């Protein structure tokens, strides 16, 4: 029997939760171009700075963003390391589905070839 604790990966769960929101993905895309202040990150969005700060906290908890203070200004920088774990998790399923689709392709080829000969 597989239990929830056997499947638990809190770091991966936090990262996937952080990536689940389109605003947070947009913030990460912006930070991929370079560091930015919270104000600079908030500019293109039609939401309040406190709402942006909440999104940034989720990204920080997932270790996707690091925030530093320069006087009164908070600067944010992307830390993409947790994305490697997501890529590895996706790769396992990608390999599974590639095998399944290859098997389906072989089956269809055999069925088509068999139908033409008979």
LINBELPE-V473276 format. One line per field, one symbol per residue. ss: DSSP state (H for helix, E for strand, - for the rest). psi: psi as a letter, one per 20 degrees, with the letter a starting at -180 (. if undefined). A space follows every 10 residues. Layout:
ss = ???
psi = ???
//
This chain:
ss = ---HHHH--H HHHHHHHHH- -HHHHHHHHH H----EEHHH HH------HH HHHHHHHHHH H---EEEEEE --EEEEEE-- HHHHHHHHHH HHHHHHHHHH HHHHHHHHHH HHHHHHH-
psi = pprhhhipnh ggggghghii phghhhgggg hhirqqrggh hhgiqlrrhh gghgghgghg hjkhpppqpn cipppqqpnj gihhhggggh hghggghggg hgggggghgg ggghhhh.
//
